[in-house]
């Protein structure tokens, strides 16, 4: 294996392959930072330009783009509270508060360090355990996906803020949003009063509305009252002590991201939310999360990038895409006359290990690009709010429109922006809505398909060992959060007396 990896490095270190990694990283950063432009969309846009390239050059270009796009979303999440996509939303929970405190460089620095850590660790895991892990993941069916979705929803305890009731209300609202559109099983329309809603309420308008447009409304209100806060911006990167303090968060996020990435269809949104929730849940001071905690940035960022290597496990080992972006990568293999799967390791070992080497090298290149770019990204924060606010509004409205070319989605973004504004005014958390929108369809379809498989019986949820274990962990974690919340409430009440 080591000899094959060294041979892969020899191939990747050729100038054209190195150039492909750099170009892929630059395009990926831009794609990740722009709201509405996902890694999969960027790969699809760049795919026609790879037709004439050699197979390895083409594939290292696209895989570098894939990895960089997962980091790119953190830039706008941290600096202006605009997640590039759902997977970047948890980064904003603590990243943007750090920016408001005047420390955007610390948040950006820890995000790129966590991305490097997650990328290298997950790529090492990809090299070592590709085939065994892929064989494990292929056993996941509807019961396991349902259990995974319920486990994800158990994160509401960590994301719901101070009030459990408000957290549950927002989760219920998010799940209600996912029922709009054509029923995925029966094909019957649900709550459809406009042709534009047949495909349901898309994620991007919900995301940019709740986070970005609500922030615009809050800023406009502060400007109108003449109370817009002014803060000095520090360009200081995180210290070594701060980085070491985040090591467990990065390790936890990397492991979660890799495992979730291996499971086909789960995706980085699930991984980043679970990583953030687990990090907050295991903390001795969970009440500090959401106020600017570096570990709250490190965990989801490590998970985001670790998902990339995880998604490549079933793709390379079994020819099954682990994500939408990985599905498009299969097209890149096919164009080059290659068939992903077990035989690829036998027929094209140089190509496979070249991709592994490119991922390792690409993460290092992206790290230096991220560190060098940090002073540039921090300048965004110093721009006058009178200038930045309309620019952000225009950018997110374009993102809502560009995803499908439907102007109705711009109105949806504005509606959710107003909803997010009201929620923030009345101290309702917005994160659980995004979490439930991300997981809602997977939970519903997996639940109903399980019942179809078992002819209406619930037995499969307890007779399938993986599903039972995941459900047990989810309910145990939820029960622990309830117990800790009740204890904290009693302590607070006792101190108040």
N, C-alpha and C positions, 0 to 999 in steps of 0.2 A: 504493500500500500504506500509506504514512504517513497519507494522508488517511482511509483506511478505519479505521486504528487509532485515530486521534483521534476519529472518529465513535463508535467502540466505547467509548472512555473517557467520552464525553459520556453514553452510555446507562448505563454502569456507575456513574457518579457520582450517579445518581438515588438518593434516600434508601433506597428499598425494596431496590435491588440492593446498596447498601453494607451494609445490615442483613443481607441474605442471606449476604454474604461473611463477616461477623463471626459469625453464627450457625453457618454451616458450619464455620468454623475452630474454634469452641469445641467443637462436637459431634465434629469430627474429632480434636482433641487427646484428648478423653476416649476415643474409640473406639480410637485408636492405643495409648493407655497401658494399656488393659485387655487382659490376655492372653486370646487366643481370639476377640476381637472385631476382625475385619479391616475394612479400608476398604470392601471389597465388601459385607460384612454390614451395615455402618453405612449405606451408600447404600441398600441394599434396605429397611432398616427405616425410613428417612426418606422413601423414594420416595412412599408413599401420601399424605404430608402436602403434596406438591408439586402434586397434581392440579389444584388451583384457582388456582395461581400463574401469572402470565404466563410465557411460554416462557423468556425471558432470566433472569428472577429464579430460576426453578426450576433452570436449568442452572448458573448461577454459584453457587448454594447447594451443589449436589452436587459441583461441581468443586473448590470451596474445601474441602469436607469431605474429598474424596479426597486433596488435597495435604496437609492438616493431619494426617490420619490416618497418613501415611507418616512424619511427624516425631514424632508422639505416642509411638510405640513406643520412641523413644530415651530418654524420660524414665525409665521403669521399668528399661530396660536399664542405664542409667548409675547410677541411685540404688540399686537393690536386686537387680540382676543377673537381672531377669525380662523377657526380650524380649517385646514385645507380639505379635510374629509373627516368622517366620523371617527376614524382611528386616532386622529390628532386631538379630538375633543378633550380627553382626560388630561392631556398635557397642559391645556389652558386653565384647568382648575387651580393649579398652584403656580404655573408659569406666568400667567398674566398678573396675578397679585404681586409676584416678585418684581415685575416690570413697573407696576404702579408704586412700588416702594423705592424704585430707582435702581434696581439691580437686574436689568434685562440680560447683561453679559453673563452673570452667574447662571441664570436659567438656561440661556442658550449654550453656555459652556458645558453644563452638566448634561444637557440633552444630547450633545454630540459625543460626549464621553460615554454616556450610557448606550448610545447607538453603536459606537465602536465596540464596546464590551459585548452587547447583545449580538452584533454581527459576527464577531470572531468566535464567540462561544457557540452560537448556533451553527455556524459553518463547520466548526470542529465536530459537532454532533452529527451534522449532515454527512460528513466524510466517514465517520466511524459506524453509524448505525442506520444508514439509509434503508437497507432492505428489511431488517427486523422490525423497525418502527413502522414502515409502510405496510407490512403484513398485519401489524396490530391495528392500524388505523382503518384498514379496509373492512374490518369486522364491525365498524360503526354503521348502524342502520337507524331508522326512524326513532326507536325507543331511546337510543343513545343520544341522538340529536336533541330530542325533547328534554332529556335529563341535563344535557349541556346548557340548553337555553334556560332551564329553571335555575341551574347553578349561576348562570350569568345574572339572572334577575335577583338572586339573593344579594347581589352587590348593592341593591337599593338601601340596605342598612348602612352601608358605608358612604353612599352618595346622597342620602336623604337629608343631610344637615342636622339641625338640632331637633326637628320635629318628625317623629315617625309617621304621624298622621298625614302631614303634608307630603312626605316622601311617597307614601302609598297612593295618595290622590294623584300625584303627578305620574306615577307608574301606570295607574288605571287610565289616565288620559292618553298616555303614550300608546298603550295597548289598543285603546279605542281608535286611535289614528290608523293603526295597521289594518283595521277591519274595513276601511274604505276602499272601494274598487271591486274588481272581479274576484269572486271566491276562487282561490287557487285549486280547489278540489272539484267543486260542482260547476264552476263557470257562471254562477248567478251573480248579478250585480248587487252590491251592498252599499247603501248610503250614496248612491251615484245620482247626483242631480245635474251633472254637467259631463259632456263627452270627455273633458280633460281629466276627469277623475276615474275613468275606466281602469287605468293602470295603477290606481291608488295615489296616495300622497307621497311623493318622492322624498328621499332623505335630505338632499341638498337644500331645498327651500326651508325645511324644518331646522336644519343645522345652522345655516347662516342667519335665519330669522331669530332663533332663540339666543344665539351667542352674539353675532355681529350687529344685527340691526337693533336689537334691544340695547346693546352698548351705545349705539349711535343715539338712540332716543334718550338714554340716561345722560349722555354728554351734552345733547342739545338742551335738556332741562337745566343742567348745571350752568351752561353758558347763558341761558335766559335769566337765571337767578344771579349771575355774576359771581358764582361761587366755584368756578372751575379750579380744581387744585393744581398747584404747580409743584413739581418735584425735580430735584437734581438727579441726573443720570450718572451712575458709576459705570465705568468701563472695565471694572475689575472682574476677572474670570474667577471661577471657584478655586479655593485654595486646596492644597493636597489633603488637608484635614477634612474639608467638606466632601471631597471626592471619596475618601476612604469611609466617611460616615454613610455614604450611599451605596457601599459595595453590596450589602445584602439586598437592597432594593433592586439593584441592577441584576444580581444573580436571580432573584425571584422573578423579575420581569422577563429575563432571557429564557428561563425554563418554561414559564407559562406561555410565552410567545411561540417558542419552538413546538411545544406539544399541541397548542391550538392550531398552529400553522400546518401541522401534519394532517390534521383531521380535515378532509376535503369539505369545503363549503362553510366552515366556521368563520374564518376571516379575521383580519387584524382588529376590526372594531370590537369583537368579542374579547380578543386577547388583551387589548389595551385597557378596556374597562375592568376586566377581571384582575389584571395586574395591579391597577390602581386600587381597586377595592380590597384586594388581599393585602397590599402594602399598608393601607390605612387600617384595616382590621387588625393586623399584627402589631401595629404601633402602640407604644406605651402612652402616646399623646395623640389619639386620633382626632381630638377636637381642634388641633392646630392645622389639620389638612384643609385646604381651601383658602388658607391665608398667606401662602407663600412658602411651602416646605420643599426643599430640594429633592427629598426622596419621592415626593409626589410627582416630580418631573421625571426622575430617573427611571422609575418602574415602568410606566407606560411607554416611554421612549425605547427602552431596551426591548420590551415586548414587541413594539411595532416593527423593529428591524429584524428581530429573531424570527418573526413570522415568515420572512422571505425565504430563509434557508429551510424552515419547516415545510413550506408549500412546495419546495423543490424535491422533497423526499418522495412523495407519491408520484410526482411528475416523472422523475428520472428512473425510479425503481419499478413503477407499475404502469406508467403512461397515463396516470389519472391526475388531472389538475387539482391542486389544493386551494386555488383561489381563482378569481376572475382574471387577474393578471397572468397567472400561471397557465390558464386555458389559452390565452392569446400567445403565450410562449410556445405552446404546442404547435400552433400555426407556424411559428418561426422554424421549429425543427422540421416540420413537414415540407416547408418551402425549400429547405436545404437537403431534402431527400432522406431525412433521418426519422426513425421511429422510436420515441422514448419508451423505455421498458427495460426488463432484465437483460435483453440481448444487447442493449446499447453499451452496457459495461464490458461486454465481450467483443463486440464489433468495433467500437470506437472508444477505447479506454483513454486515449490521449485527449479526446474532446471532453469527456466527462471530467477527468481530473484537471483539464484546462479551465473548465467552468468553476471547479472548486478553488483552484488557485486564484482565479479572477475575483471570486467573492472575497477571499482573504485579502488580496492586494487592494481590491476596490474599497473595502471598508477602511483601510489605512489611508488611501488617497482621499476618500470622502471626509475622514476626520480632519486632515490638514486643511482641506478646502473649507470645512465648517469653522474651524478655529480662525483661519485667516479672514473668513467672511463675517465673523462676529462683530467687529467694529463697524462694519457697514450696516448690518441689520439693526444694531443699537441706535443708529442715527435716525431710524424711522420714528423712534419714540420722541425725539427732540423736535420733530416737525410740529408746527402750531396746530392746535386742535381745529381752528377755523379752516385750515387747509386740509388736514388729514381726514376729518370727519366726512366731508362730502366725497372725498376720493374713495374712502372705505365703502361708503354707501353705494357709490357707482360700481365699484368692483364686485361687491357681493350681489347686487341686482343683476349684473351681467352674468355672474356665475349661475344664478338661479335660472336665467334665460338660456344660457349656452348649453346646459346639460341636455336639453331636449328641443330647443328652439321654440318653446311654448311660452308666450307672454303671460299665460295664466299662472305659471310658476312664480313669476315676479310678484303677483298679487298674493300668492300663498306665502312667500317670504316676508312680505310686509305684514300680513296678518299674524304670522308666528312671531315676527319682531315685536308687534304690539302685545301679543300674549306673553312673550318673554319679559317685556318691560313691566307689565302688571305683576307678573310672578316675582320679579326682583323687588318691586316696590312693597309687596306683601310678604316677602321672605319665603317664597316657595322655591325649592331647588329646581333648576332646569335640567341638570344632568340625568335624573331618572327618566325623563321623557325621551331623551336621545337613546339611552340604554334600551328602553322598552320598544322603541321604533326599530332599532337594530335587530332585536331578538324576537319581536312579536310574530312575524310571519314564519320564522323557523320553528317556533314553539307550536303554533297552531297547526301548520301542515304536518309536522312530525307527529303530533298527538293524534291527529285524525288518520294519518297513514298507519300508525301503530294499531289503532282500533280496527282499521280495515284488514290489516294482516291477521289480527286475532279474532275477527268476526265479532267485534263489539266487546271483547273481554279485556280487562285491565291486567291480565296475568303477565304479559310481556314486560311490564315495567318492573316486576319483581323477580321474574325468572331469568331475565338477561342480566348476567353478573355485572357488566360494565355500567349498564343503566342504573341498576340498583345501587352500586357503589357511589356513582356521581350524585344520585338523588339523596342518598344518605348524607354525603358530605355537604350538599346544599342546605338541607334542612337542619343539620347539626350547626352549620355556620350561622344560619339565620337565627336559630334558637339561642346561640351564644351571644349574638348581637342584641337580641331582645333582653336577655338576662343582664348584659353589661349596661344596656340603656336604662333599665329599671333601677339597677344599683346606682348608676351615676345620678339619676333623678332623685333617688332617696338621699344621697350624700349632699346634693345641692340644696334640697329642701331642709335637711338637718342643719346645714351651715347657715341657711337663711333664718332659721329659728334662733 
